[in-house]
Amino acid sequence: MDSSQQLVSNYVRSFVEQDGGSLRFAPIRDEDGRMCWELYGILPDGVERKVMLSKTGKPRIFKSSDAVIAYWQDIYPEASEVTIPILRSGNK
C-alpha cells in the first residue's frame, strides 16, 4: 500500500496480512458523549491512516469494547490480547 492511498475497511485484512500493516484504536466521544473507537492502520514506515468504510467513506467506528475485541479476534485470530485505550475522565 502506498502511504498516500486511503485505507478502506474491505482492505484491512490484506493490509495486515500482506502489506505488513498493523492496527490501533483511538478513543473518541460520539455526539451523545459515549466513548467509542476509531480504527487506524499503521503502515510499516509508521504512517497512520484512518480506516474508512468502503460503502460510505465515513470513518470505521466501534461503539463498544466488545465490538473492538470481536474485530481484533477476527483480524488477529492467534492474538491473546488487545489494547483498548480510553479517554481520561476529564475528556467529556
N, C-alpha and C positions, 0 to 999 in steps of 0.2 A: 504494500500500500504506500502510495506517495503521501508525504506529510501535508500536501496541500489539498488532498481529497477529503470530502466529507465522509464520516463513518456512519453507515446506516445499520439499523437493527438486524436486518436479514443477512448481514455480512460478518457479524460479531464472531460467530464460531470459526469461520475461516480466518478472520483476523487473529484470533488467539492461536489456533492450531497450525496454520500455515505461515503466517507472517511474523510470528513471534511476539505478538502484542500481548498486553495484559489489561486488566480492567480495574477500575476503582469506583466507589460510590461516594458521592458528595451530598451531605445533608442540606436540605433546604426546607423552607416552610411553604405550604400551599396557601391559597387565598383564604382559607379558614384558619390558618395558624397551626395546622397539623404538620408534624415532621414527615418528610418523605425524602427520597434519594434519587438524584440524577446519576445516570451512568456515563462514565468517561472511559475511552480507550486510550491506552498509553502505548505509543509506538516504541520500537526498540531503541530509538535515539532519544527517548524521553519526552517527545512532544505529545501533548494531550489533545484529544478530540472528543467533544461531546457527542454521544451516540444519539442519532436522530431516528425517529420511527420512519420506516420505509414508506408507509402508506400516507402519512400526514405531514412529514417533515418537522414534527414537533419533537422536543427532547424526550428521550426514554426515561420515564419517571416511575419509580416503585413507591407505592403508597403504604406498604407495611414491611416490617423487618422479615416477616415470613416470606413475602414475595422476593425479597433480596436473597434470602437463603435458598429458596427453591431455584431461582435463576442461576445462582452460583453453582449449585449442585448439578444443574443441567450442563453448564459450560465446563465445569471442572469436576467430573464425577469421582475422581480419586482424592479430592481435597478433603481434609479433616477439619478445616476451619475457614472462616471468612471474617474479615474485619468490617464492621458496620459502624461508621463514625456517627457521632451525634453532635448536635449544636450545644453550645454552652447554655445554661439555664437563663442567662441574660439576653440571649438572642431570640426574642419573641416576636 
